[in-house]
Amino acid sequence: MNNPKLSYFEKEDILHLAISNEKEFGSVEISPNITAELNKEGELIGIEIMSASYFLRDSILDSTQAKLLQLSKEVA
């Protein structure tokens, strides 16, 4: 794996993680707003997240809430 590169395009609200310098040959939508970029052999070379600020906010909130619920059950 080459040096990963993380880029954020603020105007479009797109987060892009490139894990290889290889040329993109195809892509697969993993879930709404998340696309896996593939090389000619079908190997993962990058990930693109659309509406990244909302995705990250929601992911962090969900993770934090789950952790807080778990902690509150342990305390009770």
Contacts in CASP RR format, 6 or more apart in sequence:
PFRMAT RR
TARGET T0000
AUTHOR 0000-0000-0000
METHOD contacts of the structure
MODEL  1
MNNPKLSYFEKEDILHLAISNEKEFGSVEISPNITAELNKEGELIGIEIM
SASYFLRDSILDSTQAKLLQLSKEVA
1 19 0 8 1.000
1 20 0 8 1.000
2 19 0 8 1.000
2 20 0 8 1.000
2 21 0 8 1.000
4 17 0 8 1.000
4 18 0 8 1.000
4 19 0 8 1.000
5 17 0 8 1.000
5 18 0 8 1.000
6 15 0 8 1.000
6 16 0 8 1.000
6 17 0 8 1.000
6 18 0 8 1.000
7 15 0 8 1.000
7 16 0 8 1.000
7 17 0 8 1.000
7 18 0 8 1.000
8 14 0 8 1.000
8 15 0 8 1.000
8 16 0 8 1.000
8 52 0 8 1.000
9 15 0 8 1.000
9 16 0 8 1.000
12 50 0 8 1.000
13 50 0 8 1.000
13 51 0 8 1.000
13 52 0 8 1.000
13 53 0 8 1.000
13 54 0 8 1.000
14 48 0 8 1.000
14 49 0 8 1.000
14 50 0 8 1.000
14 52 0 8 1.000
15 48 0 8 1.000
15 49 0 8 1.000
15 52 0 8 1.000
15 55 0 8 1.000
15 56 0 8 1.000
16 46 0 8 1.000
16 47 0 8 1.000
16 48 0 8 1.000
16 49 0 8 1.000
17 46 0 8 1.000
17 47 0 8 1.000
17 48 0 8 1.000
18 45 0 8 1.000
18 46 0 8 1.000
19 44 0 8 1.000
19 45 0 8 1.000
19 46 0 8 1.000
19 47 0 8 1.000
20 39 0 8 1.000
20 43 0 8 1.000
20 45 0 8 1.000
20 46 0 8 1.000
22 39 0 8 1.000
22 40 0 8 1.000
22 45 0 8 1.000
23 39 0 8 1.000
23 40 0 8 1.000
24 37 0 8 1.000
24 38 0 8 1.000
24 39 0 8 1.000
24 45 0 8 1.000
24 46 0 8 1.000
25 38 0 8 1.000
25 39 0 8 1.000
25 40 0 8 1.000
25 42 0 8 1.000
26 37 0 8 1.000
26 38 0 8 1.000
26 42 0 8 1.000
27 35 0 8 1.000
27 36 0 8 1.000
27 37 0 8 1.000
27 38 0 8 1.000
27 48 0 8 1.000
28 35 0 8 1.000
28 36 0 8 1.000
28 38 0 8 1.000
29 35 0 8 1.000
29 36 0 8 1.000
30 36 0 8 1.000
33 49 0 8 1.000
33 50 0 8 1.000
33 51 0 8 1.000
33 55 0 8 1.000
34 47 0 8 1.000
34 48 0 8 1.000
34 49 0 8 1.000
34 50 0 8 1.000
34 55 0 8 1.000
35 47 0 8 1.000
35 48 0 8 1.000
35 50 0 8 1.000
36 44 0 8 1.000
36 46 0 8 1.000
36 47 0 8 1.000
37 44 0 8 1.000
37 45 0 8 1.000
37 46 0 8 1.000
37 47 0 8 1.000
37 48 0 8 1.000
38 44 0 8 1.000
38 45 0 8 1.000
39 45 0 8 1.000
49 55 0 8 1.000
49 56 0 8 1.000
END
